[in-house]
């Protein structure tokens, strides 16, 4: 598990502080380019139109077999430095509070019905407001779902949890996804020790979501799809493969001389290179001749590269 998602509106830069303080490898995970500090918008357009009703199909289940009709939000307030996260699950077809007529149907949910149900939910309305936006050049705000928090960004943070209704609505469609060393798991939103409940890492910045792709031996097909469908800020695919998870040393890509691989070619010759270096990168050829030791530049070829056990 080395894939992470950034659901917030600020870029993440992970610095790996090592021996060479003049050159610190940096591992970025871009911001969610599809949201603001205090609002998220749906990126998946409803079907239908221009004259037929525009609807979402919230029937069926997501890739992890959980019902599409439930939207999951996660929020934190500033009282404890945003460390205490609360989950809010809302059935978007529950008409108990909104009392819509006719009653909503999961397979043909209009945005107006979703907005009404959200705004009638007693917990949701305490923290959020749902409203209408537009897709494309439509001059009438009617079919793009927007969720705004009621408190300023200095008092509240929130994001939409992947899966279920999010799989249909796609609030996180342009959230940053990147493969980072496992060290940066300290910067996830649930930065708590599972046994003691205390903050696990005091230096955690509280802004990443760890992904656990089933294609790489993990638990979530939803996370597989999040990784496969990840795009940049302009909507261009990142080409990520959830079945391929790199080891931490591979992610270094030869950036650090703290972590070195030494290929013992023979009794008098070794090839030394930074972990994660590739064919064509610079390395050292160390050759012993009698009492003399020679260290010369060497360009890596495929036979030089070795893999840890």
C-alpha positions in Angstrom: 0.0 0.0 0.0 1.9 3.0 -1.3 -0.9 4.8 -3.1 -2.4 7.9 -1.5 -5.1 10.3 -2.4 -5.2 14.0 -1.6 -8.9 15.1 -1.3 -8.1 18.7 -0.2 -7.4 21.9 -2.0 -3.7 22.1 -1.1 -0.8 20.3 -2.6 1.1 17.8 -0.4 4.9 17.8 -0.5 6.5 15.0 1.5 10.1 15.6 2.4 12.3 12.6 3.3 14.9 14.0 5.6 18.1 11.9 5.2 21.9 12.2 5.6 22.4 14.7 2.8 20.5 17.7 4.1 21.4 19.7 1.1 19.4 17.3 -1.2 16.2 16.0 0.3 14.0 13.9 -1.9 10.5 15.3 -2.2 7.4 13.3 -3.0 4.3 15.3 -4.0 0.7 14.4 -4.1 -1.3 17.1 -5.9 -4.3 18.9 -4.5 -7.9 18.1 -5.5 -8.1 20.4 -8.4 -11.9 19.9 -8.6 -12.9 21.6 -5.4 -12.5 24.7 -3.3 -11.4 25.2 0.3 -15.0 25.2 1.5 -16.9 23.4 -1.3 -17.0 20.3 -3.4 -18.8 19.8 -6.8 -19.9 16.7 -8.6 -18.0 16.0 -11.8 -20.2 13.2 -13.1 -23.0 14.7 -15.2 -26.5 13.3 -14.7 -28.0 11.5 -17.7 -30.9 12.6 -19.8 -31.9 16.0 -21.3 -32.2 18.5 -22.7 -36.0 18.0 -22.3 -36.0 14.7 -20.4 -35.3 14.8 -16.7 -31.6 14.7 -15.8 -31.1 11.9 -13.3 -28.5 9.8 -11.5 -28.9 6.1 -11.0 -28.1 5.4 -7.4 -29.4 1.8 -7.5 -27.1 -1.1 -7.3 -23.7 -1.3 -5.6 -20.2 0.0 -6.0 -17.0 -2.0 -6.8 -16.8 -3.2 -3.1 -20.5 -4.3 -3.1 -21.7 -1.4 -1.0 -25.0 0.4 -1.9 -24.7 3.4 -4.3 -27.4 5.3 -2.5 -25.3 6.4 0.5 -23.0 9.4 0.5 -20.2 9.4 3.0 -18.7 12.7 4.3 -15.8 13.1 6.7 -15.4 16.3 8.7 -13.2 17.8 11.4 -13.4 21.0 13.5 -10.5 23.1 14.6 -11.0 22.6 18.4 -8.3 19.9 18.4 -6.2 20.9 15.4 -8.6 19.0 13.0 -7.4 15.7 14.5 -10.9 14.4 15.5 -12.6 13.2 12.3 -16.3 12.4 12.2 -18.0 10.3 9.5 -21.5 11.2 8.3 -23.3 8.6 6.1 -26.5 9.9 4.4 -29.0 7.8 2.4 -29.6 10.0 -0.6 -33.0 8.3 -1.2 -34.3 8.7 2.4 -37.4 10.8 2.1 -38.2 10.9 5.8 -37.3 14.5 6.4 -37.7 16.0 3.0 -41.2 14.5 2.4 -41.0 14.8 -1.4 -44.0 14.1 -3.6 -43.7 11.8 -5.5 -41.2 9.9 -3.4 -37.7 9.6 -4.9 -36.6 6.4 -6.7 -33.0 5.3 -6.4 -32.6 4.5 -10.1 -33.9 7.9 -11.2 -32.7 10.5 -8.7 -32.9 14.1 -9.8 -30.4 16.6 -8.4 -33.2 18.6 -7.0 -34.3 15.6 -5.0 -30.8 14.9 -3.7 -30.4 18.6 -2.7 -33.7 18.6 -0.8 -32.9 15.3 1.0 -29.4 16.6 2.0 -30.7 19.9 3.2 -33.4 18.3 5.2 -31.0 15.9 7.0 -30.7 17.2 10.6 -26.9 16.5 10.9 -26.0 17.6 7.4 -27.8 20.9 7.7 -25.8 21.7 10.8 -22.6 21.7 8.9 -23.4 22.0 5.2 -25.6 23.4 2.5 -26.4 21.6 -0.8 -27.1 23.7 -3.8 -27.2 23.7 -7.6 -24.5 24.5 -10.1 -24.1 24.2 -13.9 -22.4 21.9 -16.3 -21.0 23.4 -19.5 -22.8 26.5 -20.8 -26.2 25.8 -19.3 -27.2 29.3 -18.0 -29.6 27.8 -15.4 -28.1 26.3 -12.2 -30.1 23.1 -11.9 -28.2 19.9 -12.4 -24.7 20.1 -10.8 -24.6 19.2 -7.1 -22.5 21.5 -4.9 -21.9 21.0 -1.2 -20.6 23.9 0.8 -19.5 23.9 4.5 -21.1 26.4 6.8 -17.9 27.2 8.6 -14.8 28.9 7.3 -11.8 26.9 6.3 -10.0 27.9 9.5 -12.7 26.3 11.6 -13.7 23.2 9.5 -12.3 20.7 7.0 -14.2 18.0 5.1 -14.0 15.6 2.2 -16.1 13.0 0.5 -15.2 9.4 1.2 -14.6 7.1 -1.8 -17.1 4.5 -2.8 -20.9 4.2 -2.7 -22.6 7.4 -4.0 -19.2 9.0 -4.6 -18.6 6.3 -7.3 -21.6 7.8 -9.2 -21.3 11.5 -8.4 -17.5 11.8 -8.5 -16.8 14.7 -6.2 -13.2 13.4 -6.1 -12.8 13.0 -9.8 -9.8 15.4 -9.9 -8.4 14.6 -6.5 -4.6 14.1 -6.5 -3.4 10.5 -6.5 0.3 9.5 -6.1 2.5 6.6 -5.1 4.5 7.7 -2.1 6.9 5.8 0.3 5.1 4.1 3.2 6.7 6.6 5.6 4.2 9.2 4.5 1.3 7.2 6.0 1.9 9.4 9.1 0.3 12.3 7.2 -3.2 10.6 6.7 -6.3 12.1 8.2 -6.8 9.4 10.8 -3.5 10.0 12.6 -4.4 8.0 15.8 -2.9 5.0 17.5 -5.5 2.3 17.2 -4.9 1.1 20.8 -4.3 4.3 22.8 -6.3 6.7 20.7 -3.5 9.2 21.0 -2.0 11.1 18.0 0.3 8.6 16.4 2.7 11.1 14.7 3.1 14.7 16.0 4.5 15.8 12.7 1.6 14.5 10.7 0.0 17.1 8.4 -3.4 15.4 8.3 -4.2 15.6 4.6 -3.8 12.2 2.9 -6.1 9.2 2.4 -4.3 5.8 2.2 -5.5 3.6 -0.7 -5.5 -0.2 -0.5 -5.9 -1.6 -4.0 -7.2 -5.2 -4.2 -5.3 -5.7 -7.5 -2.1 -5.5 -5.4 -3.2 -7.8 -2.7 -5.2 -5.2 -0.7 -8.9 -5.0 0.2 -10.6 -2.5 -2.0 -11.8 -2.6 -5.6 -13.1 0.9 -5.2 -9.5 2.0 -4.5 -8.4 0.1 -7.7 -10.8 2.3 -9.7 -9.7 5.5 -7.9 -6.1 4.7 -8.9 -6.9 3.6 -12.5 -9.1 6.7 -13.1 -6.8 9.3 -11.5 -6.2 12.4 -13.7 -4.3 15.6 -13.4 -5.8 19.1 -12.9 -6.7 19.2 -16.6 -8.4 15.8 -16.6 -5.6 14.0 -18.4 -5.1 10.4 -17.2 -2.0 9.7 -15.0 -1.8 6.2 -16.3 -1.5 4.6 -12.8 -1.8 0.9 -12.4 -3.3 -0.4 -9.1 -1.8 -3.9 -9.7 1.8 -2.4 -9.7 2.9 -1.2 -6.3 6.5 -0.2 -6.0 8.7 -0.7 -3.0 10.0 2.3 -1.1 13.5 1.9 -2.6 12.1 1.9 -6.1 10.3 5.2 -5.5 13.6 6.8 -4.6 14.6 6.6 -8.3 18.3 7.1 -7.5 17.7 10.4 -5.7 19.6 9.6 -2.5 23.1 8.3 -1.8 22.0 7.4 1.7 20.5 4.2 0.3 23.0 2.4 -1.8 23.1 -0.9 -3.7 26.4 -2.6 -4.3 26.7 -5.2 -7.0 29.7 -7.4 -6.3 30.7 -8.2 -9.9 33.8 -10.2 -8.9 36.5 -10.4 -6.3 38.1 -7.2 -7.5 35.1 -5.2 -8.9 31.9 -3.8 -7.6 29.2 -1.5 -9.0 27.7 1.0 -6.5 24.6 3.0 -7.2 21.7 4.8 -5.4 18.6 2.8 -4.7 16.0 3.0 -7.5 18.5 4.1 -10.2 17.8 2.8 -13.7 19.6 1.9 -16.8 21.5 4.9 -18.1 21.9 6.5 -14.6 25.3 7.4 -13.2 27.0 4.9 -10.8 30.4 4.1 -9.4 32.7 1.4 -10.6 35.1 0.4 -7.8 38.0 -1.7 -8.9 40.8 -3.1 -6.7 44.2 -3.8 -8.2 46.7 -5.0 -5.7 47.0 -2.3 -3.1 45.3 0.3 -5.3 41.5 1.1 -5.4 40.0 2.9 -8.3 36.6 4.6 -8.2 35.5 5.6 -11.7 32.2 6.9 -13.3 30.0 4.2 -14.7 26.8 4.3 -16.6 24.4 1.6 -15.5 23.3 -1.2 -17.8 20.7 -3.8 -17.1 23.1 -6.5 -15.8 24.3 -4.0 -13.1 20.9 -3.7 -11.5 20.1 -6.0 -8.5 17.0 -6.5 -6.4 16.8 -6.8 -2.6 15.6 -10.2 -1.3 
